[in-house]
């Protein structure tokens, strides 16, 4: 069974295991809510998009981070 969370839940609380695995990954990882807004970005994702803090990215539409080839 899949757990579907609303935007008000914002995936709280983050599990320590999630933070260890995803937070330290060299692969850019971002999560969005059901309304298409960014609710999580790991340090690799911040670096890839040129942001200094997660707060700068959170809440923006995920579509802002798509690139056409």
C-alpha positions, 0 to 999 in steps of 0.5 A: 500500500502506498502512502500519499501525503498532502502538501500540509504533511510535507513528509514529516518527520524525515527519518534519520535513515532517509537523511543519511542516504539521500542527504549524502548522495552525490546524485541530485534528488528532489521531491515534490508534493501532489500540487507540483511544488518542490518540498525537498532537495538534497545538497547535490540537487542544490549544487546542480541548480546553483542554490546555496540553501534548500529554502531558496528552492522549496515551494517553487514549481518543479517544472522550473527545474526541467530542461529541454534538450 
